[in-house]
């Protein structure tokens, strides 16, 4: 199944809103870090419900906010969630961004980068469209160090790329993006039951769940265009 087909199905079942609710726990902290200034153009790769673009428009006064998603249904849903004419959603792949060189101030991606068929080409495209000094904040929960994520590729019918933190840094640098920071943003909001309630359907031990959300959390790599 293609990425488009997989997420068209998710959108039809309303799972875009569910993803927004789950991702927001850590995504909001990443978005708050982005040095977006009034009037900036921002781009969200794998925009889903479009929450990131809307948030940057509302809280940072971004001039234009674009989201790109492989799923036409996701993009259509996202359009229906806003009436702001400066927030737009496009259908396409990350390897061929429909933007001129040096036209985007900041780029964000949450839980989408690893679906790209050619992640190195994506980074080359991001480096191309970013203006000098522009940033790419790439956030993922599916990565090598997060052992609890390794079975996720069995839950979706599309290929996924699982890199380690060092592999992300190396790939960013190969694309010409200086790595400003890489760290983990913990999920402090998800409720973790007391040890007496384990094992659960999803977790054998409370320690494993704490490790997944409080320690591993979301891996964030920030690249800066020269």
C-alpha positions as CSV (number, residue, x, y, z in Angstrom):
1,X,0.0,0.0,0.0
2,X,1.2,3.5,-0.8
3,X,1.6,6.3,1.8
4,X,-1.2,8.1,0.0
5,X,-3.6,5.1,0.3
6,X,-2.7,4.4,3.9
7,X,-3.4,7.9,5.1
8,X,-6.4,8.4,2.9
9,X,-7.9,5.6,4.9
10,X,-6.8,7.1,8.1
11,X,-8.3,10.5,7.2
12,X,-11.6,8.8,6.1
13,X,-11.8,7.2,9.6
14,X,-11.1,10.5,11.4
15,X,-7.7,9.4,12.6
16,X,-6.1,12.7,11.6
17,X,-7.6,14.3,14.7
18,X,-6.5,11.4,16.8
19,X,-2.9,11.9,15.6
20,X,-3.1,15.6,16.3
21,X,-4.2,14.9,19.9
22,X,-1.4,12.4,20.5
23,X,1.4,14.3,18.8
24,X,0.5,17.7,20.4
25,X,1.9,16.6,23.7
26,X,5.5,17.0,22.4
27,X,4.9,18.8,19.1
28,X,3.8,22.0,20.9
29,X,7.2,22.2,22.7
30,X,9.0,21.8,19.4
31,X,6.9,24.4,17.7
32,X,7.5,26.8,20.6
33,X,11.3,26.5,20.0
34,X,11.1,27.5,16.3
35,X,12.4,31.0,15.8
36,X,9.5,32.0,13.6
37,X,9.0,35.8,13.3
38,X,6.1,37.8,12.1
39,X,5.6,37.5,8.3
40,X,7.8,34.3,7.9
41,X,6.9,31.5,5.6
42,X,6.7,28.1,7.3
43,X,6.3,24.7,5.8
44,X,5.0,21.5,7.5
45,X,6.0,18.2,5.9
46,X,3.4,15.5,6.5
47,X,0.9,18.1,7.8
48,X,-2.0,15.7,8.6
49,X,-4.8,17.7,10.2
50,X,-2.7,20.9,9.7
51,X,-2.4,21.7,13.4
52,X,1.3,22.8,13.1
53,X,0.7,25.5,10.5
54,X,-2.4,26.8,12.2
55,X,-0.4,27.0,15.5
56,X,2.5,28.9,14.0
57,X,0.1,31.3,12.3
58,X,-1.8,31.9,15.5
59,X,1.0,32.1,18.0
60,X,4.0,33.3,16.0
61,X,2.2,35.5,13.4
62,X,3.7,33.6,10.5
63,X,2.9,35.2,7.2
64,X,2.2,32.1,5.2
65,X,1.8,28.6,6.5
66,X,1.9,25.7,4.1
67,X,1.4,22.0,4.7
68,X,2.2,19.2,2.3
69,X,0.9,15.7,2.6
70,X,0.9,12.6,0.4
71,X,-2.7,12.0,1.2
72,X,-5.4,14.0,-0.7
73,X,-7.9,13.2,2.0
74,X,-5.6,14.5,4.8
75,X,-5.0,17.7,2.8
76,X,-8.8,18.1,2.2
77,X,-9.5,17.6,5.9
78,X,-6.9,20.1,6.9
79,X,-8.4,22.7,4.5
80,X,-11.7,22.2,6.1
81,X,-10.4,23.0,9.6
82,X,-9.4,26.6,8.8
83,X,-10.8,29.6,7.0
84,X,-7.5,31.5,7.1
85,X,-6.5,32.3,3.6
86,X,-2.8,32.4,4.5
87,X,-2.8,28.8,5.5
88,X,-2.7,26.4,2.6
89,X,-2.4,22.6,2.1
90,X,-0.8,20.8,-0.8
91,X,-0.7,17.2,-2.0
92,X,2.7,15.9,-2.9
93,X,5.8,14.1,-1.8
94,X,8.7,15.5,0.2
95,X,11.3,14.6,-2.4
96,X,9.9,17.2,-4.8
97,X,8.8,20.3,-2.9
98,X,6.7,22.7,-5.0
99,X,8.6,25.8,-3.8
100,X,11.3,28.0,-5.4
101,X,14.8,27.9,-3.9
102,X,15.4,30.1,-0.8
103,X,11.7,30.8,-0.3
104,X,10.8,29.1,3.1
105,X,12.0,30.5,6.4
106,X,11.3,27.5,8.6
107,X,10.3,23.9,8.1
108,X,8.7,21.5,10.6
109,X,7.9,17.8,10.4
110,X,6.3,15.6,13.1
111,X,6.1,11.8,12.8
112,X,6.3,11.9,9.0
113,X,9.9,12.1,7.8
114,X,10.5,8.4,8.1
115,X,7.7,7.6,5.5
116,X,9.7,9.3,2.7
117,X,10.9,6.8,0.1
118,X,14.2,8.7,-0.2
119,X,15.0,10.6,3.1
120,X,18.3,11.9,1.7
121,X,16.5,13.5,-1.2
122,X,14.0,15.1,1.3
123,X,16.9,16.7,3.2
124,X,18.4,18.0,-0.1
125,X,15.0,19.5,-1.0
126,X,14.6,21.1,2.5
127,X,18.1,22.6,2.2
128,X,17.2,23.9,-1.2
129,X,14.0,25.7,-0.3
130,X,15.2,27.1,3.1
131,X,16.4,30.7,3.1
132,X,19.9,31.2,4.6
133,X,19.6,30.8,8.4
134,X,16.3,29.0,8.0
135,X,15.7,25.9,10.2
136,X,14.3,22.4,9.9
137,X,12.8,21.0,13.1
138,X,12.4,17.3,12.4
139,X,10.6,15.4,15.2
140,X,10.2,11.6,15.2
141,X,9.1,8.9,17.7
142,X,10.2,6.1,15.4
143,X,14.0,5.9,15.7
144,X,16.6,3.3,16.6
145,X,17.2,4.2,20.2
146,X,13.5,4.0,21.0
147,X,13.3,0.2,21.2
148,X,9.5,0.5,21.9
149,X,9.0,1.9,18.4
150,X,10.6,-0.9,16.5
151,X,7.4,-2.9,15.9
152,X,5.5,0.1,14.5
153,X,6.4,-0.7,10.9
154,X,4.3,-3.9,11.3
155,X,1.2,-1.7,12.1
156,X,1.3,0.2,8.8
157,X,1.5,-1.2,5.3
158,X,4.2,1.3,4.0
159,X,8.0,1.1,4.3
160,X,9.5,3.2,7.1
161,X,13.1,4.4,7.6
162,X,14.4,3.9,11.1
163,X,17.6,5.9,11.7
164,X,19.5,6.5,14.9
165,X,20.2,9.9,16.3
166,X,23.8,9.9,14.9
167,X,22.4,8.8,11.5
168,X,20.0,11.8,11.5
169,X,22.9,14.2,12.3
170,X,25.1,12.7,9.6
171,X,22.3,12.9,7.0
172,X,21.5,16.5,7.9
173,X,25.2,17.5,7.5
174,X,25.5,15.6,4.2
175,X,22.6,17.7,2.9
176,X,24.4,20.9,4.0
177,X,22.3,21.6,7.1
178,X,24.3,22.4,10.2
179,X,23.0,20.5,13.2
180,X,22.2,23.1,15.8
181,X,20.8,20.7,18.4
182,X,19.5,17.2,18.8
183,X,17.6,16.1,21.9
184,X,14.6,14.3,23.2
185,X,11.4,16.0,24.2
186,X,9.6,13.8,26.8
187,X,5.8,13.3,26.9
188,X,4.8,14.6,30.3
189,X,1.1,14.6,29.7
190,X,0.2,11.0,28.8
191,X,-1.2,9.2,31.9
192,X,1.0,6.4,33.2
193,X,-1.0,4.1,35.5
194,X,0.4,2.8,38.8
195,X,2.5,-0.4,38.7
196,X,-0.4,-2.4,40.2
197,X,-2.3,-2.1,36.9
198,X,0.4,-3.7,34.8
199,X,0.7,-5.7,32.7
200,X,-1.7,-4.0,30.3
201,X,-2.7,-4.9,26.7
202,X,0.2,-2.7,25.4
203,X,2.7,-2.8,28.2
204,X,4.3,-5.5,30.3
205,X,5.7,-3.2,33.0
206,X,5.3,0.4,34.1
207,X,9.0,0.9,33.8
208,X,8.8,0.2,30.1
209,X,6.0,2.7,29.6
210,X,7.9,5.4,31.6
211,X,11.0,4.8,29.5
212,X,9.0,5.1,26.3
213,X,7.3,8.4,27.2
214,X,9.4,10.1,29.8
215,X,12.9,9.1,28.7
216,X,12.9,8.4,25.0
217,X,9.9,10.6,24.0
218,X,10.3,12.4,20.7
219,X,13.7,12.7,19.0
220,X,14.2,16.2,17.6
221,X,16.9,17.2,15.2
222,X,17.3,20.8,14.2
223,X,19.2,21.7,11.1
224,X,20.1,25.2,9.9
225,X,20.6,26.3,6.3
226,X,23.9,28.0,5.5
